[in-house]
Amino acid sequence: MRAHCLFEQSGTFKNEFKKLGIEAYDYDILNDYGETDYQTDLFAEIRGGYEGKPSIFDNFTPDDLIMAFFPCTRFETKIMLMFRGESYQQKKWDDIQKLEKGIELHKELHRNYVLISELAIICLRKGLRMVIENPASNPHYLTLYWSLKPSIVDKNRRENGDYMKKPTQFWFINFLPKQNLVFEPIDYVPQRICDKMKSEDGKNKTVLRSEIHPQYASRFIRQYLIDSQERREE
């Protein structure tokens, strides 16, 4: 078994897989954290794989596990507000500006909806096991308008040792989440509060909000993704 973490350049899940003795790699077009093993345009890889062209998915097997942290910014609540012209930043916009922005955002939303659907289809065709992560905001475009339903909705990630509560949903494709018990105590992690967050270490608030604590990643892997026999000694 190998773990392939798509759209993750932080190395958080990758490194927790590796601590459990599982071969793991990060794939992203960026390498801001210095953790990206394969720097590639994943949107192009998805398009190619869906069309039957050579892609990274040809190197994945049904024994492997894919974690896809698919870009969420066009599926979240704030986009619905932008479409309606009700976002705070649009208070002084005229109707033309609002409509033009709506056209731009709808094109991007359509592109991402097509790509995430093609990604799921690739895995369904090839029998590849995949977990897709996205926020569980209300409303959320995929919750309302996607035929696949999330297998897990974590309403409070703080309970498993993350920086933020940030409700998150996970779609499991070609397998079901395991229900392992993780008995170890949770180490305290200082909470990041959106309104009070400040940029640090060259990271802006948006980047800090997107990060997942290694403790949360480790517990998620052991609780839902692997059994003890799937680990191996390094």
C-alpha positions as CSV (number, residue, x, y, z in Angstrom):
1,M,0.0,0.0,0.0
2,R,1.1,3.5,-0.9
3,A,-0.6,6.8,0.0
4,H,-0.9,9.5,-2.6
5,C,-1.9,13.0,-1.3
6,L,-3.3,15.2,-4.0
7,F,-3.4,19.0,-3.7
8,E,-1.4,18.7,-0.5
9,Q,1.9,20.6,-0.4
10,S,2.1,20.8,3.4
11,G,3.2,17.2,3.8
12,T,0.9,16.9,6.9
13,F,-0.9,13.7,5.9
14,K,2.0,12.4,3.9
15,N,4.4,12.6,6.9
16,E,1.9,10.9,9.2
17,F,1.5,8.1,6.8
18,K,5.2,7.7,6.7
19,K,5.4,7.7,10.5
20,L,3.2,4.6,10.3
21,G,5.6,3.0,7.9
22,I,3.5,3.6,4.8
23,E,5.1,4.9,1.6
24,A,3.5,8.3,0.8
25,Y,3.9,11.2,-1.6
26,D,2.5,14.7,-2.1
27,Y,1.3,16.0,-5.5
28,D,0.7,19.7,-6.2
29,I,1.5,22.4,-8.7
30,L,3.1,24.4,-5.9
31,N,5.9,23.6,-3.4
32,D,5.6,26.4,-0.9
33,Y,6.4,24.1,2.0
34,G,9.2,22.1,0.3
35,E,7.2,18.9,0.8
36,T,5.8,18.4,-2.8
37,D,7.3,15.2,-4.2
38,Y,5.7,15.5,-7.6
39,Q,5.2,19.1,-8.8
40,T,2.6,18.8,-11.5
41,D,-0.6,20.4,-12.8
42,L,-3.2,18.1,-11.2
43,F,-6.1,19.6,-13.2
44,A,-4.3,18.6,-16.4
45,E,-3.6,15.1,-15.0
46,I,-7.3,14.7,-14.1
47,R,-8.4,15.9,-17.6
48,G,-5.9,13.5,-19.2
49,G,-6.8,10.6,-17.0
50,Y,-10.5,11.1,-17.6
51,E,-9.9,11.1,-21.4
52,G,-7.9,7.9,-21.3
53,K,-4.5,9.7,-21.8
54,P,-1.4,8.9,-19.8
55,S,-1.6,10.4,-16.3
56,I,-0.3,9.9,-12.8
57,F,-3.3,7.7,-12.1
58,D,-1.8,5.0,-14.3
59,N,0.8,4.5,-11.6
60,F,-1.8,4.0,-8.8
61,T,-3.1,0.6,-7.9
62,P,-6.3,-0.6,-6.0
63,D,-4.1,-1.4,-3.0
64,D,-3.1,2.2,-2.8
65,L,-4.9,5.0,-1.0
66,I,-5.6,8.5,-2.5
67,M,-6.3,11.5,-0.3
68,A,-7.6,14.4,-2.4
69,F,-7.7,17.9,-0.8
70,F,-9.6,19.3,-3.7
71,P,-9.7,23.1,-3.9
72,C,-12.8,24.3,-2.1
73,T,-13.0,28.0,-2.7
74,R,-15.6,27.8,-5.5
75,F,-17.9,25.4,-3.5
76,E,-18.2,27.3,-0.2
77,T,-20.9,29.6,1.2
78,K,-19.1,32.8,0.3
79,I,-19.4,32.1,-3.4
80,M,-23.2,31.9,-3.1
81,L,-23.1,35.4,-1.5
82,M,-21.0,36.7,-4.4
83,F,-23.5,35.3,-7.0
84,R,-26.3,37.2,-5.2
85,G,-24.2,40.4,-4.9
86,E,-24.5,40.2,-1.2
87,S,-20.8,39.8,-0.2
88,Y,-19.3,42.5,2.0
89,Q,-16.8,43.5,-0.6
90,Q,-19.6,44.1,-3.2
91,K,-21.4,46.8,-1.1
92,K,-20.3,49.6,-3.5
93,W,-20.5,47.6,-6.7
94,D,-23.0,48.4,-9.4
95,D,-25.1,45.8,-11.0
96,I,-22.8,45.4,-14.0
97,Q,-19.8,44.7,-11.8
98,K,-21.8,42.1,-9.8
99,L,-23.0,40.4,-12.9
100,E,-19.6,40.4,-14.5
101,K,-18.1,38.9,-11.4
102,G,-20.9,36.3,-11.3
103,I,-20.0,35.2,-14.9
104,E,-16.3,34.8,-13.9
105,L,-17.1,32.8,-10.8
106,H,-19.6,30.6,-12.5
107,K,-17.0,29.6,-15.1
108,E,-14.6,28.7,-12.3
109,L,-17.3,26.9,-10.4
110,H,-18.3,24.9,-13.5
111,R,-14.6,24.0,-14.2
112,N,-14.1,22.7,-10.6
113,Y,-17.3,20.8,-10.6
114,V,-16.4,19.1,-13.8
115,L,-12.8,18.3,-12.6
116,I,-13.9,16.9,-9.2
117,S,-16.5,14.7,-11.0
118,E,-13.9,13.5,-13.5
119,L,-11.5,12.7,-10.6
120,A,-14.2,10.6,-9.0
121,I,-15.0,8.9,-12.3
122,I,-11.3,8.0,-12.9
123,C,-11.1,6.2,-9.5
124,L,-14.5,4.5,-10.0
125,R,-13.3,3.2,-13.4
126,K,-10.0,2.0,-12.2
127,G,-11.2,0.7,-8.8
128,L,-8.9,3.1,-6.9
129,R,-9.6,3.9,-3.3
130,M,-9.9,7.6,-2.7
131,V,-11.0,10.1,0.0
132,I,-12.0,13.6,-1.0
133,E,-11.9,16.3,1.6
134,N,-13.9,19.6,1.5
135,P,-15.4,22.0,4.1
136,A,-18.9,21.2,5.4
137,S,-20.2,24.7,5.2
138,N,-23.9,25.3,4.9
139,P,-24.8,25.7,2.1
140,H,-22.0,23.9,0.2
141,Y,-22.3,23.4,-3.6
142,L,-21.3,19.7,-3.6
143,T,-23.7,18.9,-0.7
144,L,-26.6,20.4,-2.7
145,Y,-25.7,19.5,-6.3
146,W,-23.5,16.4,-6.4
147,S,-24.7,12.8,-6.7
148,L,-22.1,11.4,-4.3
149,K,-22.8,11.8,-0.6
150,P,-20.1,12.3,2.1
151,S,-19.3,9.2,4.3
152,I,-18.1,11.3,7.2
153,V,-19.0,14.8,8.3
154,D,-16.7,16.0,11.1
155,K,-18.5,18.9,12.8
156,N,-15.7,19.7,15.2
157,R,-12.1,18.9,14.3
158,R,-10.9,20.3,17.6
159,E,-12.3,17.1,19.2
160,N,-9.5,15.1,17.4
161,G,-6.8,17.6,18.1
162,D,-6.9,20.1,15.2
163,Y,-6.2,23.9,15.2
164,M,-9.8,24.8,14.4
165,K,-13.4,23.5,14.7
166,K,-13.9,24.0,10.9
167,P,-16.6,21.4,10.0
168,T,-15.3,19.1,7.2
169,Q,-16.8,16.4,5.1
170,F,-15.1,13.4,3.5
171,W,-16.3,11.4,0.5
172,F,-15.0,7.7,0.5
173,I,-14.8,6.2,-3.0
174,N,-14.5,2.4,-3.5
175,F,-14.2,1.7,0.2
176,L,-15.9,2.5,3.5
177,P,-14.4,4.3,6.5
178,K,-13.1,1.9,9.1
179,Q,-14.3,2.4,12.7
180,N,-11.1,1.9,14.7
181,L,-10.8,3.2,18.2
182,V,-7.9,5.5,19.1
183,F,-7.4,5.4,22.8
184,E,-4.4,7.7,23.3
185,P,-5.1,11.1,24.9
186,I,-5.3,14.2,22.7
187,D,-2.5,16.7,23.2
188,Y,-3.7,20.3,23.6
189,V,-3.4,22.4,20.5
190,P,-3.8,26.2,20.8
191,Q,-7.0,27.2,18.9
192,R,-6.8,29.3,15.8
193,I,-9.7,31.8,15.7
194,C,-10.5,33.3,12.3
195,D,-11.2,36.8,13.5
196,K,-8.1,36.9,15.7
197,M,-5.6,35.2,13.4
198,K,-2.6,37.1,12.2
199,S,-0.2,36.3,9.5
200,E,2.9,34.4,10.8
201,D,6.0,32.8,9.3
202,G,5.2,34.3,6.0
203,K,1.8,32.6,5.9
204,N,-1.4,34.7,5.5
205,K,-4.6,34.0,7.3
206,T,-6.1,32.0,4.4
207,V,-3.1,29.6,4.4
208,L,-3.2,29.3,8.2
209,R,-6.9,28.5,8.1
210,S,-6.3,25.7,5.5
211,E,-3.7,23.9,7.6
212,I,-4.4,20.7,9.4
213,H,-2.6,19.7,12.6
214,P,-0.4,16.5,12.4
215,Q,-2.2,15.1,15.4
216,Y,-5.6,15.3,13.6
217,A,-4.1,13.7,10.5
218,S,-2.6,10.9,12.4
219,R,-5.8,10.1,14.3
220,F,-7.9,10.3,11.1
221,I,-5.6,7.8,9.3
222,R,-5.6,5.3,12.1
223,Q,-9.3,5.7,12.9
224,Y,-10.8,5.6,9.4
225,L,-8.2,4.6,6.8
226,I,-6.0,1.7,7.9
227,D,-5.9,-1.3,10.2
228,S,-2.9,-2.2,12.3
229,Q,-1.9,-4.9,9.9
230,E,-1.6,-2.4,7.1
231,R,1.3,-0.6,8.9
232,R,4.8,-1.8,8.4
233,E,8.1,-1.2,10.0
234,E,10.2,1.4,8.3
